[in-house]
């Protein structure tokens, strides 16, 4: 498997590149910053973009999406977070961020299945951090966005966050197999099993 993370940005947000073994097409998850740099990295590795996915609508995860997607690439995002692209203030995160006018937005819902770059990804709606936060789940790994990190969990104190929804989403995450690798929105990789046994925020769940 080809896997790279670009996190050299003010929020240390992971932008993930992933492709199945032998595939030149990659899935790009959460293009938050520096679209020209992302394209440069992909060109250097001889990769081309098959799909662009957003785990949620915060600017540090979608800020470069309009530039990166351009006229050709669609952006996949949950329908509840799609308003963050055009009206972030009205969407209600309480963040003073500009619109991200992606030309081709394709909304997803819980249970949708996407197939790109040799992978089959299932959309798991995991609200709490934002109303439309999702995880993209495969047989081997999970893009967890800002739901679950190595040793921590996402914030639920934004105006449009929900602590109760976050709790429910974390409980859902703990139903996934222990061996499933975790590719979070910030910080190092982990696994469901490691977080189940070591993450202090998950104790007692």
Secondary structure, DSSP 8 states (H G I E B T S, - for coil): -EEEEE--STT-B-EEEEE-TT--EEEEE---S-HHHHHHHHHHTT-EEEEEE-SS--HHHHTTHHHHHTTT--EEEETTTGGGGT-HHHHT----------SSEEEE-TT-EEEETTEEEEEEE--SSSTT-EEEE-SSEEEEETTEETTEE----STT--HHHHHHHHHHHTTS-TT-EEEESBS--EEHHHHHHH-GGGTT-
